[in-house]
Amino acid sequence: GQSLEQPSEVTAVEGAIVQINCTYQTSGFYGLSWYQQHDGGAPTFLSYNGLDGLEETGRFSSFLSRSDSYGYLLLQELQMKDSASYFCAVDSGGYQKVTFGTGTKLQVIP
Amino acid sequence: DAGITQSPRHKVTETGTPVTLRCHQTENHRYMYWYRQDPGHGLRLIHYSYGVKDTDKGEVSDGYSVSRSKTEDFLLTLESATSSQTSVYFCAISADVGANVLTFGAGSRLTVL
């Protein structure tokens, strides 16, 4: 089966940098994605790592190490609107079975 | 916005009654998913589909069945709803193989009394 572990909560100060880690165990692996979800809303796609290394999209970056079964999401120049839940997800099957972690609730404080 | 709609958006039902949630897409995407979301559990995969009439179970499939007779529609059925199935249900679609970029519907909140 698949399992993904993330911290349940993180608090950071506006303007700072925060890193949200994700470790996974899966029987097959194609890539790691990150999603953002605001309270009461639907998850929205942020980034995808299919290969080892860093992917940058504006203030957000995501990193993957296949050998360590580990990835992280890095949020820079935090804004109040970044307060949300963040989920990592793995694509682990030939038919694109996508499994999510339990999510990390990020609170940005002034 | 990607063309994905869920119906109904809210439903209250009683234990033991059948319930069907519908996911409709206008993107012609191959892959469709049903997840449930509960506090402390994140998004848990119920069933997914990789083509018309091609479906497979996720991690929490007991008590649920699905059907996909057309590319655009993916139905989730609770044959006999239980209170433990009270949840928010999200449908998602994806076009790409090997790049799990999912687009989610707005969600369906189901309450089973």
Interface residues (C-beta under 8 A of the other chain):
Chain A: G1 Q2 Y30 G31 S33 Y35 A42 P43 T44 F45 Y48 G50 F87 A89 V90 D91 Y95 Q96 K97 V98 T99 F100 G101 T102 G103
Chain B: Y31 Y33 Y35 G40 H41 G42 L43 R44 L45 Y48 Y50 D54 D56 G58 E59 F90 A92 S94 V97 G98 A99 N100 V101 L102 T103 F104 G105 A106 G107
